[in-house]
Amino acid sequence: MTDKVAVQHDAEQTRRGLEAWFSDKGTPHPSVTILPGPELTGYSHETIIFELASNGATQKLVARVEPQLRSIFPDPDLDTEYRLLEKISDEPIPLPKLHGYEPSPEYLGTPFYVMDHVEGRVPQEVYPMAGWLHDATPDERAHVWWSGLTELTKPHLVDWEGKGLEFVNGGRSPGLGGELEYWSAYVDFVGRPVHPAAERALRYLLRERPSGTKLALCWGDSRLGNQMFRDGRCVALLDWEMACVSDPIQDLAWFVHFDDLFSDGLGVARLEGIPPRSETIARYEDLTGFDAQNFDYYEVFAAFRFTVILQRLGNLQVETGAQPPDSMFPIDNFASQNLQRLVDEKGLP
């Protein structure tokens, strides 16, 4: 296993590489123009936005590129992500149209796939404090939230067995057991020590694992910050690298947790118009027919997972000089502090 870190691709090399790829795929006289794209976090898949001109026609496309050196996750696997998106492309899930996957590093130095560019707006992660959703009316915010929740349920209703989607689990067994196995190993991947609240949460998750949980295709990184909206309607679900077959309530809890984390978790008032969790859970149950009785368990799971993910990100920032060597951010940060509050409130030993 080789760690990877996203490296911003040189625009001219990228242009030439994409033109060569399209030419080899049969596109006549392709001409590529690289456009400004989202700022890199530095540790996940890079997103390259470009225009492709051929035979007098121009289309706007996106290349999703695998990181090159280190990554947040142990085994970034763009091939699995692309296979999943291909398999569910005929489902009523808002996804960009796919144009092909390239496993070879010949063109861009690392694997990538190409898809349509979807026009719309993605809420800032800190939307309780800034951005277009912050500036929207309460009614507009509620409409965005309910649309986002509705589209979040679409993967959960896919016949994952009929489509043979168990491969998304990467060899681990479908369900909560496989997820707990993965995230227990992830703590070792991140490296101990982790925040004491994370250790407490993991003990609880392993000890109190609920039985009889449902299996469904889970999007994985299910949050408003990974949804694109147009006129208040969710038109795309983005970033599928955490997809798995497990209990869908973990997606619901992740969705709610991020709203809580970037409002209450940062001491910021929740935006007027964003529905409370009780209404959100009830609407989810109505939309899917699934029982969310284990929501509290999955809330801890969500807070635990993001805490250790942020520790991994912090460790990489220290390694690459973005944080000083003695930085406490990897272990002591807003996510771990929020998890500490949560496990204290629940009285976890």
Secondary structure, 3 states (H helix, E strand, C coil): CCCCCCCCCCHHHHHHHHHHHHHHCCCCCCEEEEECCCCCCCCCCEEEEEEEEECCEEEEEEEEECCCCCCCCCCCCHHHHHHHHHHCCCCCCCCCCEEEEECCCCCCCCCEEEEECCCCECCCCCCCCCCHHHHCCHHHHHHHHHHHHHHHHCHHHCCCCCCCHHHHHCCCCCCHHHHHHHHHHHHHHHCCCCCHHHHHHHHHHHHCCCCCCCCEEECCCCCHHHEEEECCEEEEECCCCCCEEECCHHHHHHHHHHHHHCCHHHCCCCCCCCCCHHHHHHHHHHHHCCCCCCHHHHHHHHHHHHHHHHHHHHHHHHHCCCCCCCCCCCCCCHHHHHHHHHHHHCCCC
